[in-house]
């Protein structure tokens, strides 16, 4: 998800998105350890998406 799309979401939606991404990251790590993960780069993309969400959440909290 792009930062522009994330900025359009409310704080509650961003928090839900972060929870979803963290759950996905957990599942990807589990798959990696059991050698079932085909696309290892997906872990990197999810980690960066979590960082984007957290950054935008901090921006919104500072603005209000």
Buried (B, 14 or more C-beta within 10 A) or exposed (E): EEEEEBEEBEEEEBEEBBEBBBEBBEEBEEBEEEEEBEEEEBBEBBBEBBEBBEEBBEEBEEEE
